[in-house]
Amino acid sequence: MRSFARLLVPIAAAAAATAAQAQVTVSGAWVRGTVQGQTATGAYMQLRSADGATVVGADSPAAGIVEIHEMRMEGNTMRMRGVEQLELPAGQAVELKPGGYHVMLMDLKAPLKKGDTVPIKLKVRSKSGQTQDVEVKAEVRDVAAAGGPSKH
């Protein structure tokens, strides 16, 4: 019986890790393509957390700097700023889209062309305080997608 219990512990740990990773789902991930000389662009997607979580960072081998940004109107001017974290309320979809929250890819290593795939790693903190990486594969769309080149 003891050896059976020793077998169950790693299985239970693997199941718990899988459940934690399944906490945040990503759908519709895409990146706006770039033109020669462009050094920044945006990534967009829909995030959903079953239990609630917080995006606390991001990384990608395609860019030297990756940040979560927010665009919003202040008076008559659209402003963009980096945010330290992005809340994912339990059970609610959070849309990262042009003109709103998005992942900003800056200091690009190479131009991004339609059909490429950009790996992005989101750092997500659960309500219990554990941090995990959520792997995203974002398809590069045409530079004209949803408004043309990023103005960053």
BALOBA-1460 file (C-alpha; in Angstrom, 3 decimals):
// residues 152
<rec num="1" residu="m" x="0.000" y="0.000" z="0.000"/>
<rec num="2" residu="r" x="2.859" y="2.410" z="0.758"/>
<rec num="3" residu="s" x="4.341" y="2.037" z="-2.736"/>
<rec num="4" residu="f" x="0.905" y="2.682" z="-4.237"/>
<rec num="5" residu="a" x="0.636" y="5.893" z="-2.191"/>
<rec num="6" residu="r" x="4.094" y="6.969" z="-3.405"/>
<rec num="7" residu="l" x="2.858" y="6.575" z="-6.981"/>
<rec num="8" residu="l" x="-0.229" y="8.683" z="-6.303"/>
<rec num="9" residu="v" x="1.674" y="11.695" z="-4.943"/>
<rec num="10" residu="p" x="3.411" y="12.578" z="-8.259"/>
<rec num="11" residu="i" x="0.171" y="11.943" z="-10.164"/>
<rec num="12" residu="a" x="-1.755" y="14.258" z="-7.829"/>
<rec num="13" residu="a" x="0.965" y="16.915" z="-8.114"/>
<rec num="14" residu="a" x="0.875" y="16.722" z="-11.925"/>
<rec num="15" residu="a" x="-2.922" y="17.007" z="-11.898"/>
<rec num="16" residu="a" x="-2.744" y="20.051" z="-9.612"/>
<rec num="17" residu="a" x="-0.154" y="21.696" z="-11.880"/>
<rec num="18" residu="t" x="-2.324" y="21.029" z="-14.930"/>
<rec num="19" residu="a" x="-5.350" y="22.490" z="-13.153"/>
<rec num="20" residu="a" x="-3.355" y="25.610" z="-12.233"/>
<rec num="21" residu="q" x="-2.164" y="26.032" z="-15.819"/>
<rec num="22" residu="a" x="-5.701" y="25.565" z="-17.118"/>
<rec num="23" residu="q" x="-6.864" y="28.449" z="-14.932"/>
<rec num="24" residu="v" x="-6.188" y="31.048" z="-17.672"/>
<rec num="25" residu="t" x="-7.270" y="30.438" z="-21.254"/>
<rec num="26" residu="v" x="-6.203" y="32.467" z="-24.276"/>
<rec num="27" residu="s" x="-8.102" y="32.721" z="-27.544"/>
<rec num="28" residu="g" x="-7.810" y="34.681" z="-30.782"/>
<rec num="29" residu="a" x="-4.175" y="35.741" z="-30.249"/>
<rec num="30" residu="w" x="-2.669" y="37.850" z="-33.025"/>
<rec num="31" residu="v" x="0.073" y="40.398" z="-33.626"/>
<rec num="32" residu="r" x="-0.023" y="43.304" z="-36.069"/>
<rec num="33" residu="g" x="2.653" y="42.878" z="-38.747"/>
<rec num="34" residu="t" x="5.405" y="45.453" z="-39.172"/>
<rec num="35" residu="v" x="7.106" y="47.332" z="-41.980"/>
<rec num="36" residu="q" x="10.854" y="47.652" z="-42.495"/>
<rec num="37" residu="g" x="12.410" y="49.784" z="-39.733"/>
<rec num="38" residu="q" x="9.413" y="49.536" z="-37.383"/>
<rec num="39" residu="t" x="10.582" y="48.635" z="-33.886"/>
<rec num="40" residu="a" x="7.291" y="48.116" z="-32.027"/>
<rec num="41" residu="t" x="3.875" y="46.549" z="-32.500"/>
<rec num="42" residu="g" x="0.930" y="45.264" z="-30.506"/>
<rec num="43" residu="a" x="-0.365" y="41.808" z="-29.646"/>
<rec num="44" residu="y" x="-4.051" y="41.213" z="-29.021"/>
<rec num="45" residu="m" x="-6.073" y="38.338" z="-27.578"/>
<rec num="46" residu="q" x="-8.889" y="37.385" z="-25.269"/>
<rec num="47" residu="l" x="-8.029" y="36.150" z="-21.752"/>
<rec num="48" residu="r" x="-10.298" y="34.330" z="-19.346"/>
<rec num="49" residu="s" x="-9.574" y="33.073" z="-15.847"/>
<rec num="50" residu="a" x="-11.905" y="30.601" z="-14.176"/>
<rec num="51" residu="d" x="-10.955" y="31.633" z="-10.642"/>
<rec num="52" residu="g" x="-9.636" y="35.154" z="-11.191"/>
<rec num="53" residu="a" x="-5.977" y="36.046" z="-11.715"/>
<rec num="54" residu="t" x="-3.653" y="38.936" z="-12.532"/>
<rec num="55" residu="v" x="-1.274" y="39.314" z="-15.484"/>
<rec num="56" residu="v" x="1.907" y="40.698" z="-13.906"/>
<rec num="57" residu="g" x="4.303" y="40.599" z="-16.851"/>
<rec num="58" residu="a" x="5.111" y="39.295" z="-20.297"/>
<rec num="59" residu="d" x="8.087" y="38.188" z="-22.362"/>
<rec num="60" residu="s" x="8.816" y="37.189" z="-25.954"/>
<rec num="61" residu="p" x="11.957" y="36.178" z="-27.828"/>
<rec num="62" residu="a" x="10.718" y="38.427" z="-30.677"/>
<rec num="63" residu="a" x="11.223" y="41.635" z="-28.670"/>
<rec num="64" residu="g" x="13.698" y="43.148" z="-26.236"/>
<rec num="65" residu="i" x="10.914" y="44.768" z="-24.195"/>
<rec num="66" residu="v" x="7.415" y="43.400" z="-23.620"/>
<rec num="67" residu="e" x="4.855" y="45.289" z="-21.538"/>
<rec num="68" residu="i" x="1.135" y="45.378" z="-20.917"/>
<rec num="69" residu="h" x="-0.228" y="48.736" z="-22.138"/>
<rec num="70" residu="e" x="-3.509" y="50.568" z="-21.933"/>
<rec num="71" residu="m" x="-4.900" y="53.126" z="-24.373"/>
<rec num="72" residu="r" x="-7.636" y="55.477" z="-23.192"/>
<rec num="73" residu="m" x="-9.057" y="58.881" z="-23.839"/>
<rec num="74" residu="e" x="-7.939" y="61.702" z="-21.547"/>
<rec num="75" residu="g" x="-9.942" y="64.738" z="-22.545"/>
<rec num="76" residu="n" x="-9.677" y="64.871" z="-26.338"/>
<rec num="77" residu="t" x="-6.396" y="62.953" z="-26.522"/>
<rec num="78" residu="m" x="-5.807" y="59.217" z="-26.792"/>
<rec num="79" residu="r" x="-3.012" y="58.259" z="-24.367"/>
<rec num="80" residu="m" x="-1.018" y="55.060" z="-24.086"/>
<rec num="81" residu="r" x="0.715" y="53.966" z="-20.904"/>
<rec num="82" residu="g" x="2.274" y="50.857" z="-19.451"/>
<rec num="83" residu="v" x="0.432" y="49.145" z="-16.608"/>
<rec num="84" residu="e" x="2.022" y="47.093" z="-13.827"/>
<rec num="85" residu="q" x="-0.722" y="44.465" z="-13.877"/>
<rec num="86" residu="l" x="-3.977" y="43.513" z="-15.574"/>
<rec num="87" residu="e" x="-6.797" y="42.020" z="-13.509"/>
<rec num="88" residu="l" x="-8.664" y="39.003" z="-14.903"/>
<rec num="89" residu="p" x="-11.962" y="38.815" z="-12.975"/>
<rec num="90" residu="a" x="-13.222" y="35.275" z="-12.340"/>
<rec num="91" residu="g" x="-15.199" y="33.890" z="-15.266"/>
<rec num="92" residu="q" x="-15.090" y="37.112" z="-17.311"/>
<rec num="93" residu="a" x="-13.408" y="37.577" z="-20.675"/>
<rec num="94" residu="v" x="-10.837" y="40.380" z="-20.837"/>
<rec num="95" residu="e" x="-10.280" y="41.635" z="-24.367"/>
<rec num="96" residu="l" x="-6.829" y="42.890" z="-25.363"/>
<rec num="97" residu="k" x="-7.569" y="44.865" z="-28.531"/>
<rec num="98" residu="p" x="-6.473" y="47.867" z="-30.581"/>
<rec num="99" residu="g" x="-7.475" y="51.030" z="-28.736"/>
<rec num="100" residu="g" x="-7.565" y="49.287" z="-25.341"/>
<rec num="101" residu="y" x="-5.370" y="46.967" z="-23.313"/>
<rec num="102" residu="h" x="-2.726" y="45.146" z="-25.363"/>
<rec num="103" residu="v" x="0.700" y="43.524" z="-25.148"/>
<rec num="104" residu="m" x="3.301" y="45.953" z="-26.489"/>
<rec num="105" residu="l" x="6.291" y="44.340" z="-28.236"/>
<rec num="106" residu="m" x="9.158" y="46.863" z="-28.407"/>
<rec num="107" residu="d" x="12.747" y="46.701" z="-29.605"/>
<rec num="108" residu="l" x="11.739" y="44.032" z="-32.143"/>
<rec num="109" residu="k" x="14.530" y="41.641" z="-33.130"/>
<rec num="110" residu="a" x="13.263" y="41.343" z="-36.747"/>
<rec num="111" residu="p" x="10.338" y="42.503" z="-38.879"/>
<rec num="112" residu="l" x="7.119" y="40.527" z="-38.333"/>
<rec num="113" residu="k" x="5.342" y="39.471" z="-41.509"/>
<rec num="114" residu="k" x="1.906" y="38.039" z="-42.164"/>
<rec num="115" residu="g" x="1.820" y="34.309" z="-41.424"/>
<rec num="116" residu="d" x="4.662" y="34.342" z="-38.864"/>
<rec num="117" residu="t" x="3.964" y="33.086" z="-35.339"/>
<rec num="118" residu="v" x="5.157" y="35.057" z="-32.325"/>
<rec num="119" residu="p" x="5.586" y="33.217" z="-29.014"/>
<rec num="120" residu="i" x="4.568" y="35.284" z="-25.986"/>
<rec num="121" residu="k" x="4.802" y="34.213" z="-22.364"/>
<rec num="122" residu="l" x="2.350" y="35.863" z="-19.981"/>
<rec num="123" residu="k" x="3.270" y="35.821" z="-16.297"/>
<rec num="124" residu="v" x="0.065" y="35.259" z="-14.354"/>
<rec num="125" residu="r" x="-0.451" y="35.370" z="-10.594"/>
<rec num="126" residu="s" x="-3.337" y="33.324" z="-9.215"/>
<rec num="127" residu="k" x="-5.545" y="34.464" z="-6.322"/>
<rec num="128" residu="s" x="-3.472" y="32.174" z="-4.082"/>
<rec num="129" residu="g" x="-0.327" y="34.125" z="-5.007"/>
<rec num="130" residu="q" x="1.317" y="31.486" z="-7.201"/>
<rec num="131" residu="t" x="2.864" y="32.749" z="-10.424"/>
<rec num="132" residu="q" x="2.773" y="30.706" z="-13.598"/>
<rec num="133" residu="d" x="3.671" y="31.224" z="-17.248"/>
<rec num="134" residu="v" x="0.942" y="31.029" z="-19.858"/>
<rec num="135" residu="e" x="2.351" y="30.263" z="-23.311"/>
<rec num="136" residu="v" x="0.708" y="32.088" z="-26.220"/>
<rec num="137" residu="k" x="1.306" y="31.537" z="-29.943"/>
<rec num="138" residu="a" x="0.115" y="34.661" z="-31.762"/>
<rec num="139" residu="e" x="-0.307" y="34.703" z="-35.537"/>
<rec num="140" residu="v" x="1.036" y="37.768" z="-37.334"/>
<rec num="141" residu="r" x="-1.646" y="39.504" z="-39.394"/>
<rec num="142" residu="d" x="-1.201" y="42.009" z="-42.179"/>
<rec num="143" residu="v" x="0.249" y="45.382" z="-41.162"/>
<rec num="144" residu="a" x="-3.089" y="47.018" z="-42.030"/>
<rec num="145" residu="a" x="-5.014" y="44.816" z="-39.568"/>
<rec num="146" residu="a" x="-7.251" y="46.925" z="-37.344"/>
<rec num="147" residu="g" x="-5.791" y="50.303" z="-38.098"/>
<rec num="148" residu="g" x="-2.302" y="49.997" z="-39.590"/>
<rec num="149" residu="p" x="1.133" y="50.212" z="-38.002"/>
<rec num="150" residu="s" x="1.439" y="50.801" z="-34.294"/>
<rec num="151" residu="k" x="2.166" y="54.427" z="-33.475"/>
<rec num="152" residu="h" x="4.426" y="53.562" z="-30.556"/>
